[in-house]
């Protein structure tokens, strides 16, 4: 499988955008990735070994949370993307209106 590394984490993966790793599941692939690049581990996994809540993983554009999570099977040629959640931001007017109210306003 080819694991695509997000820009903020590339500094821990030889500055590469993607790396080929072996594994039959997402768990095996990520484990092999962190063996090759140990500095990635703390950014992807908790101390208990669970995938961090803000780390989203996709196999061929499918969110693994809707498949079998880290036990999702993969094969050679599959593309795996690590996508960290992004939070923050503000309204253009400096306010804090909810996303729902902004969407509703656009519809009106």
N, CA and C atoms as an extended XYZ file, in Angstrom:
324
Properties=species:S:1:pos:R:3:atomname:S:1:resname:S:1:resid:I:1 pbc="F F F"
N         0.843       -1.179        0.000 N   UNK     1
C         0.000        0.000        0.000 CA  UNK     1
C         0.880        1.231        0.000 C   UNK     1
N         0.336        2.295       -0.511 N   UNK     2
C         1.041        3.576       -0.487 CA  UNK     2
C         0.311        4.461        0.511 C   UNK     2
N         1.046        4.934        1.509 N   UNK     3
C         0.459        5.813        2.514 CA  UNK     3
C         0.865        7.248        2.200 C   UNK     3
N        -0.140        8.091        2.015 N   UNK     4
C         0.081        9.506        1.723 CA  UNK     4
C         0.185       10.250        3.054 C   UNK     4
N         1.271       10.989        3.196 N   UNK     5
C         1.578       11.690        4.441 CA  UNK     5
C         1.158       13.155        4.313 C   UNK     5
N         0.367       13.669        5.257 N   UNK     6
C        -0.027       15.075        5.180 CA  UNK     6
C         1.171       15.998        5.415 C   UNK     6
N         1.116       17.149        4.840 N   UNK     7
C         2.222       18.103        4.912 CA  UNK     7
C         2.753       18.322        6.335 C   UNK     7
N         1.894       18.528        7.351 N   UNK     8
C         2.438       18.782        8.693 CA  UNK     8
C         3.260       17.617        9.268 C   UNK     8
N         3.026       16.398        8.782 N   UNK     9
C         3.735       15.234        9.322 CA  UNK     9
C         4.928       14.796        8.478 C   UNK     9
N         5.124       15.407        7.339 N   UNK    10
C         6.219       14.995        6.451 CA  UNK    10
C         7.586       15.176        7.081 C   UNK    10
N         7.720       16.127        7.978 N   UNK    11
C         9.008       16.336        8.640 CA  UNK    11
C         9.428       15.113        9.446 C   UNK    11
N         8.479       14.237        9.786 N   UNK    12
C         8.786       13.022       10.539 CA  UNK    12
C         8.912       11.804        9.625 C   UNK    12
N         8.782       12.018        8.319 N   UNK    13
C         8.821       10.916        7.347 CA  UNK    13
C         9.740       11.247        6.181 C   UNK    13
N        10.934       11.728        6.505 N   UNK    14
C        11.935       12.045        5.485 CA  UNK    14
C        11.444       13.086        4.478 C   UNK    14
N        10.472       13.885        4.887 N   UNK    15
C         9.890       14.938        4.042 CA  UNK    15
C         9.221       14.388        2.780 C   UNK    15
N         8.812       13.123        2.838 N   UNK    16
C         8.181       12.484        1.681 CA  UNK    16
C         6.669       12.641        1.730 C   UNK    16
N         6.073       12.809        0.558 N   UNK    17
C         4.624       12.955        0.447 CA  UNK    17
C         3.907       11.613        0.545 C   UNK    17
N         4.597       10.528        0.181 N   UNK    18
C         3.994        9.199        0.231 CA  UNK    18
C         5.092        8.160        0.446 C   UNK    18
N         4.722        7.082        1.123 N   UNK    19
C         5.659        5.997        1.393 CA  UNK    19
C         4.984        4.667        1.127 C   UNK    19
N         5.710        3.735        0.549 N   UNK    20
C         5.202        2.387        0.344 CA  UNK    20
C         5.505        1.561        1.585 C   UNK    20
N         4.477        0.908        2.124 N   UNK    21
C         4.654        0.035        3.277 CA  UNK    21
C         3.885       -1.260        3.044 C   UNK    21
N         4.273       -2.277        3.768 N   UNK    22
C         3.577       -3.560        3.654 CA  UNK    22
C         2.566       -3.689        4.778 C   UNK    22
N         1.626       -4.586        4.592 N   UNK    23
C         0.617       -4.863        5.603 CA  UNK    23
C        -0.658       -5.345        4.943 C   UNK    23
N        -1.392       -6.179        5.676 N   UNK    24
C        -2.664       -6.705        5.155 CA  UNK    24
C        -3.861       -5.924        5.670 C   UNK    24
N        -3.615       -5.089        6.684 N   UNK    25
C        -4.673       -4.235        7.238 CA  UNK    25
C        -4.101       -2.833        7.444 C   UNK    25
N        -4.982       -1.892        7.692 N   UNK    26
C        -4.541       -0.536        8.010 CA  UNK    26
C        -3.659       -0.565        9.253 C   UNK    26
N        -4.055       -1.328       10.268 N   UNK    27
C        -3.265       -1.412       11.503 CA  UNK    27
C        -1.840       -1.865       11.212 C   UNK    27
N        -1.684       -2.906       10.407 N   UNK    28
C        -0.344       -3.403       10.075 CA  UNK    28
C         0.451       -2.362        9.284 C   UNK    28
N        -0.199       -1.727        8.337 N   UNK    29
C         0.477       -0.719        7.530 CA  UNK    29
C         0.950        0.459        8.356 C   UNK    29
N         0.082        0.956        9.250 N   UNK    30
C         0.475        2.078       10.103 CA  UNK    30
C         1.551        1.663       11.100 C   UNK    30
N         1.461        0.436       11.601 N   UNK    31
C         2.496       -0.054       12.512 CA  UNK    31
C         3.839       -0.114       11.784 C   UNK    31
N         3.851       -0.649       10.561 N   UNK    32
C         5.086       -0.724        9.782 CA  UNK    32
C         5.614        0.668        9.446 C   UNK    32
N         4.701        1.595        9.172 N   UNK    33
C         5.107        2.977        8.905 CA  UNK    33
C         5.812        3.575       10.118 C   UNK    33
N         5.252        3.357       11.315 N   UNK    34
C         5.849        3.941       12.519 CA  UNK    34
C         7.106        3.204       12.967 C   UNK    34
N         7.293        1.968       12.521 N   UNK    35
C         8.564        1.281       12.778 CA  UNK    35
C         9.656        1.925       11.919 C   UNK    35
N         9.318        2.211       10.667 N   UNK    36
C        10.274        2.862        9.761 CA  UNK    36
C        10.531        4.319       10.141 C   UNK    36
N         9.503        4.969       10.683 N   UNK    37
C         9.581        6.401       11.024 CA  UNK    37
C         9.002        6.604       12.426 C   UNK    37
N         9.777        6.267       13.449 N   UNK    38
C         9.267        6.271       14.832 CA  UNK    38
C         8.710        7.609       15.315 C   UNK    38
N         9.197        8.707       14.783 N   UNK    39
C         8.700       10.014       15.234 CA  UNK    39
C         7.241       10.247       14.848 C   UNK    39
N         6.732        9.493       13.898 N   UNK    40
C         5.325        9.624       13.503 CA  UNK    40
C         4.380        9.046       14.554 C   UNK    40
N         4.861        8.078       15.297 N   UNK    41
C         3.981        7.326       16.201 CA  UNK    41
C         3.203        8.221       17.158 C   UNK    41
N         3.872        9.153       17.813 N   UNK    42
C         3.180       10.002       18.797 CA  UNK    42
C         2.159       10.928       18.160 C   UNK    42
N         2.292       11.157       16.868 N   UNK    43
C         1.335       12.018       16.176 CA  UNK    43
C         0.117       11.237       15.669 C   UNK    43
N         0.267        9.928       15.521 N   UNK    44
C        -0.816        9.101       15.002 CA  UNK    44
C        -1.546        8.306       16.074 C   UNK    44
N        -0.819        7.915       17.139 N   UNK    45
C        -1.383        7.013       18.145 CA  UNK    45
C        -1.296        7.592       19.552 C   UNK    45
N        -2.263        7.202       20.385 N   UNK    46
C        -2.232        7.564       21.803 CA  UNK    46
C        -1.211        6.668       22.506 C   UNK    46
N        -0.962        6.946       23.776 N   UNK    47
C        -0.068        6.108       24.569 CA  UNK    47
C        -0.602        4.688       24.709 C   UNK    47
N        -1.914        4.539       24.571 N   UNK    48
C        -2.543        3.215       24.663 CA  UNK    48
C        -2.511        2.469       23.328 C   UNK    48
N        -1.977        3.110       22.295 N   UNK    49
C        -1.860        2.449       20.997 CA  UNK    49
C        -3.070        2.608       20.089 C   UNK    49
N        -4.012        3.458       20.471 N   UNK    50
C        -5.202        3.706       19.649 CA  UNK    50
C        -4.928        4.859       18.692 C   UNK    50
N        -5.530        4.779       17.520 N   UNK    51
C        -5.429        5.870       16.558 CA  UNK    51
C        -6.026        7.122       17.191 C   UNK    51
N        -5.319        8.234       17.123 N   UNK    52
C        -5.807        9.474       17.736 CA  UNK    52
C        -7.132        9.901       17.105 C   UNK    52
N        -7.986       10.508       17.907 N   UNK    53
C        -9.330       10.896       17.459 CA  UNK    53
C        -9.299       11.879       16.301 C   UNK    53
N        -8.290       12.729       16.232 N   UNK    54
C        -8.231       13.744       15.176 CA  UNK    54
C        -7.522       13.257       13.920 C   UNK    54
N        -7.126       11.995       13.887 N   UNK    55
C        -6.473       11.434       12.707 CA  UNK    55
C        -7.501       10.626       11.927 C   UNK    55
N        -7.773       11.062       10.718 N   UNK    56
C        -8.704       10.351        9.841 CA  UNK    56
C        -7.887        9.586        8.802 C   UNK    56
N        -8.315        8.368        8.513 N   UNK    57
C        -7.598        7.538        7.548 CA  UNK    57
C        -8.586        7.079        6.483 C   UNK    57
N        -8.149        7.166        5.239 N   UNK    58
C        -8.970        6.791        4.097 CA  UNK    58
C        -8.228        5.758        3.262 C   UNK    58
N        -8.965        4.756        2.778 N   UNK    59
C        -8.425        3.778        1.837 CA  UNK    59
C        -9.152        3.995        0.521 C   UNK    59
N        -8.396        4.368       -0.495 N   UNK    60
C        -9.008        4.638       -1.806 CA  UNK    60
C       -10.218        5.562       -1.664 C   UNK    60
N       -10.059        6.620       -0.875 N   UNK    61
C       -11.075        7.651       -0.637 CA  UNK    61
C       -12.252        7.199        0.222 C   UNK    61
N       -12.163        6.023        0.844 N   UNK    62
C       -13.216        5.541        1.752 CA  UNK    62
C       -12.734        5.703        3.185 C   UNK    62
N       -13.539        6.360        4.008 N   UNK    63
C       -13.202        6.574        5.416 CA  UNK    63
C       -13.237        5.231        6.142 C   UNK    63
N       -12.129        4.854        6.785 N   UNK    64
C       -12.069        3.541        7.437 CA  UNK    64
C       -13.042        3.428        8.597 C   UNK    64
N       -13.518        4.551        9.138 N   UNK    65
C       -14.495        4.490       10.237 CA  UNK    65
C       -15.797        3.850        9.774 C   UNK    65
N       -16.069        3.885        8.469 N   UNK    66
C       -17.294        3.295        7.942 CA  UNK    66
C       -17.029        1.932        7.318 C   UNK    66
N       -15.817        1.466        7.439 N   UNK    67
C       -15.444        0.125        6.971 CA  UNK    67
C       -15.198       -0.708        8.229 C   UNK    67
N       -13.990       -1.217        8.386 N   UNK    68
C       -13.661       -2.004        9.582 CA  UNK    68
C       -12.600       -1.306       10.419 C   UNK    68
N       -12.602        0.021       10.353 N   UNK    69
C       -11.647        0.845       11.080 CA  UNK    69
C       -10.226        0.373       10.790 C   UNK    69
N        -9.359        0.251       11.799 N   UNK    70
C        -7.964       -0.108       11.521 CA  UNK    70
C        -7.811       -1.561       11.070 C   UNK    70
N        -8.852       -2.339       11.211 N   UNK    71
C        -8.809       -3.730       10.735 CA  UNK    71
C        -9.250       -3.848        9.274 C   UNK    71
N        -9.473       -2.737        8.616 N   UNK    72
C        -9.821       -2.727        7.201 CA  UNK    72
C        -8.703       -3.376        6.393 C   UNK    72
N        -9.066       -4.332        5.562 N   UNK    73
C        -8.079       -5.035        4.726 CA  UNK    73
C        -7.607       -4.135        3.596 C   UNK    73
N        -6.328       -4.266        3.270 N   UNK    74
C        -5.732       -3.528        2.154 CA  UNK    74
C        -4.903       -4.490        1.324 C   UNK    74
N        -4.607       -4.049        0.100 N   UNK    75
C        -3.794       -4.876       -0.793 CA  UNK    75
C        -2.802       -3.989       -1.520 C   UNK    75
N        -1.845       -4.617       -2.191 N   UNK    76
C        -0.882       -3.858       -2.974 CA  UNK    76
C        -1.626       -2.948       -3.942 C   UNK    76
N        -1.157       -1.741       -4.061 N   UNK    77
C        -1.773       -0.789       -4.973 CA  UNK    77
C        -2.823        0.099       -4.332 C   UNK    77
N        -3.259       -0.235       -3.110 N   UNK    78
C        -4.230        0.622       -2.431 CA  UNK    78
C        -3.563        1.915       -1.993 C   UNK    78
N        -4.325        3.003       -2.060 N   UNK    79
C        -3.863        4.299       -1.589 CA  UNK    79
C        -4.490        4.578       -0.231 C   UNK    79
N        -3.651        4.847        0.749 N   UNK    80
C        -4.096        5.164        2.100 CA  UNK    80
C        -3.699        6.610        2.382 C   UNK    80
N        -4.665        7.397        2.808 N   UNK    81
C        -4.400        8.803        3.107 CA  UNK    81
C        -4.629        9.062        4.583 C   UNK    81
N        -3.660        9.726        5.199 N   UNK    82
C        -3.797       10.194        6.579 CA  UNK    82
C        -4.212       11.657        6.489 C   UNK    82
N        -5.350       11.981        7.108 N   UNK    83
C        -5.870       13.342        7.033 CA  UNK    83
C        -6.159       13.833        8.448 C   UNK    83
N        -5.309       14.712        8.974 N   UNK    84
C        -5.585       15.237       10.313 CA  UNK    84
C        -6.771       16.195       10.282 C   UNK    84
N        -7.591       16.130       11.322 N   UNK    85
C        -8.707       17.070       11.435 CA  UNK    85
C        -8.155       18.460       11.657 C   UNK    85
N        -8.871       19.440       11.149 N   UNK    86
C        -8.467       20.832       11.312 CA  UNK    86
C        -9.601       21.566       12.007 C   UNK    86
N        -9.257       22.295       13.050 N   UNK    87
C       -10.262       23.042       13.799 CA  UNK    87
C        -9.883       24.514       13.808 C   UNK    87
N       -10.857       25.312       14.141 N   UNK    88
C       -10.581       26.738       14.287 CA  UNK    88
C       -11.213       27.547       13.182 C   UNK    88
N       -10.814       28.790       13.109 N   UNK    89
C       -11.367       29.681       12.105 CA  UNK    89
C       -12.404       30.591       12.707 C   UNK    89
N       -12.863       31.521       11.905 N   UNK    90
C       -13.895       32.447       12.353 CA  UNK    90
C       -14.669       32.930       11.149 C   UNK    90
N       -15.757       33.584       11.417 N   UNK    91
C       -16.580       34.141       10.352 CA  UNK    91
C       -15.864       35.344        9.745 C   UNK    91
N       -16.194       35.643        8.506 N   UNK    92
C       -15.580       36.778        7.826 CA  UNK    92
C       -15.853       38.077        8.564 C   UNK    92
N       -17.007       38.165        9.238 N   UNK    93
C       -17.339       39.394        9.957 CA  UNK    93
C       -16.772       39.410       11.374 C   UNK    93
N       -15.968       38.378       11.709 N   UNK    94
C       -15.362       38.315       13.030 CA  UNK    94
C       -16.264       37.714       14.080 C   UNK    94
N       -17.498       37.368       13.706 N   UNK    95
C       -18.446       36.776       14.642 CA  UNK    95
C       -18.208       35.289       14.811 C   UNK    95
N       -19.086       34.667       15.548 N   UNK    96
C       -18.943       33.241       15.815 CA  UNK    96
C       -20.223       32.491       15.461 C   UNK    96
N       -20.883       32.916       14.400 N   UNK    97
C       -22.104       32.229       13.996 CA  UNK    97
C       -21.813       30.766       13.711 C   UNK    97
N       -22.769       29.921       13.946 N   UNK    98
C       -22.583       28.498       13.691 CA  UNK    98
C       -22.562       28.227       12.196 C   UNK    98
N       -21.978       27.093       11.831 N   UNK    99
C       -21.944       26.677       10.431 CA  UNK    99
C       -23.362       26.539        9.900 C   UNK    99
N       -24.261       26.005       10.730 N   UNK   100
C       -25.649       25.823       10.302 CA  UNK   100
C       -26.282       27.165        9.950 C   UNK   100
N       -26.080       28.184       10.770 N   UNK   101
C       -26.718       29.481       10.483 CA  UNK   101
C       -26.117       30.094        9.239 C   UNK   101
N       -24.818       29.880        8.992 N   UNK   102
C       -24.208       30.418        7.766 CA  UNK   102
C       -24.759       29.698        6.539 C   UNK   102
N       -24.959       28.373        6.638 N   UNK   103
C       -25.504       27.626        5.502 CA  UNK   103
C       -26.940       28.072        5.249 C   UNK   103
N       -27.702       28.231        6.341 N   UNK   104
C       -29.090       28.647        6.209 CA  UNK   104
C       -29.167       30.009        5.558 C   UNK   104
N       -28.292       30.904        5.975 N   UNK   105
C       -28.292       32.251        5.413 CA  UNK   105
C       -28.008       32.214        3.908 C   UNK   105
N       -27.085       31.348        3.486 N   UNK   106
C       -26.773       31.247        2.067 CA  UNK   106
C       -27.955       30.740        1.269 C   UNK   106
N       -28.778       29.876        1.894 N   UNK   107
C       -29.941       29.325        1.194 CA  UNK   107
C       -31.046       30.361        1.033 C   UNK   107
N       -31.088       31.338        1.930 N   UNK   108
C       -32.154       32.345        1.889 CA  UNK   108
C       -31.920       33.388        0.892 C   UNK   108
